[in-house]
Amino acid sequence: MESTRPATHGAERGAGPDRRGPVVAALMLAMALAALDATIVSTAVPQIVGDLGGFSLFSWLFSGYLLAVTVTLPVYGKLSDTFGRKPVLVAGAALFLLGSLLCALAWNMGALIAFRVLQGLGGGALQGTVQTLAADLYPLEERPKIQARLSSVWAVSAVAGPGLGGVLVAYADWRWIFLVNLPVGALALWLIVRHLHEPAREGNGTRPRVDWAGALAVFACGGVLLAALVQGGVAWPWLSVPSFALFATGLALLAAVVVIERRAAEPIIPGWVWRRRTIAAVNLALGALGVLMVAPAVFLPTYAQSVLGLAPVAAGFVLSVWTLSWPVSAALSQHVYRRIGFRNTAMLGIGAASTLLFAFPFLPYPGEAWQPALLMLLLGAALGLFQLPLIVGVQSTVGWAERGTATASILFCRQTGQTLGAAAFGAIANGVLAARLGGTGGDLEVGHLEAGGLDSVTRELGAGAADEPVRRAIADAVHAVYLGAAGAAALAFLVLLVVAPRRFPVLKD
């Protein structure tokens, strides 16, 4: 297997075996909350807009939450290494629940968006700290099991979110979408407080120093740049004053982050995150994973409804089949990487994923539903073989005192990749639609695709007047997006081949 060397960062910390069950249950509940809230709001948009107004702002219900999650990941990672996992997870869960309660009490769209951002500030702590604690609780040999469980919870929750939101809206009220978080989150919080006991930190008696200036700079820089990517081409054209202003401000803040972090005694984003080949390669590879995941997650449901003519439920099933194979493949990946190593296993998975994504445009037109469903089933298996070995591999190359920062860095890169992918593929789809429909295609906005499905797209494209040309145009647009995703997968393969070491320098548990 991978090479080992003695641990240099202190003893591993976490709950003992007798307490792991309740703690793992709490982690799974926290992961479910974070995953559900990224998608559950989508089916309730018409009811929310009808009640609160503010249709022009509704896309920020998704963007604001995801931006807050993404930009806080590095901050929470460093804080968990400095103060321990428990206080960060407890504070994040409390913040998330407060945001959920306030969302249910929102009186207009502006207030709801602000409270969604507050939710996201807590959601960043949930995502990063849950993944880090999972590695703390289990030795290397057992980590694939817990990571596969978390992957299953994430996948099922993300797919079930829109359906659950629809049920709550149909039989109760959209505010219950946020209120249901309270009992689930309270149970997770109680389990963490009651059953997670971290040993006292080893230190020299000095008070830990926190790079608050760096944290603020990272938050501001990430927020500005991600906002530019999310809103560019949607709220304003890419080549416009707002886009140039945001990108220029973001680059200036990025320069400030570099200066502040180089001078900080305990930087939020330490230089070793990018100086170590293993972590740098995994960061880039999982960033490419975030990019390619946009193709099926955002564009496939529209393809299934508009091109294949499926009902929304059936279209959702075409996408959801990858949630069946992904966790199974992830759980079985340990049998592969123990023989050929973390890097080679990940390269095998992403190589297969690139081939499958490249094959999508060659499906028959209009085709049968089982054809893209089969590709998605195989794609889930390939990505499970790719992602989990990289996460487990990186977590196994660092000690307790660095694991939170390392885990947060790879999650941050994956989230950022998704934002880049949404912006890039939205532009590609718009370009293809405009070319195929003679410039009358309108804007195929990612927010509308996520929230409105076929109805939104057909309204924007005028499908009623030209059904077959529009179907062809949407098929061509999605094919182009999948080719772009195949390119992102090939780039991840190349990064692992060139940058990653052949064997990860694993620490001995």
ABEGO torsion letter per residue (X at the ends): XBBBBBBAAEBBBEBBAAAAAAAAAAAAAAAAAAAAAAAAAAAAAAAAAAAAEGAAAAAAAAAAAAAAAAAAAAAAAAAAAAAEAAAAAAAAAAAAAAAAAAAAABABAAAAAAAAAAAAAAAAAAAAAAAAAAAAABBAAAAAAAAAAAAAAAAAAAAAAAAAAAAAAAABBAAAAAAAAAAAAAAAAAAAAAABBBBBBBBAGBBBBBBAAAAAAAAAAAAAAAAAAAABGAABBABBAAAAAAAAAAAAAAAAAAAAAAABABBABBAAAAABAAAAAAAAAAAAAAAAAAAAAAAAAAAAAAAAGBBAAAAAAAAAAAAAAAAAAAAAAAAAAAAAEAAAAAAAAAAAAAAAAAAAAABBOAEBAAAAAAAAAAAAAAAAAAAAAAAAAAAAABBAAAAAAAAAAAAAAAAAAAAAAAAAAAAAAAAAAAAAAGGAAEBBBAAAAAAAEAAAAAAAAGAAABAAAAAAAAAAAAAAAAAAAAAAAAAAAAAAAAABBABBBBBBX
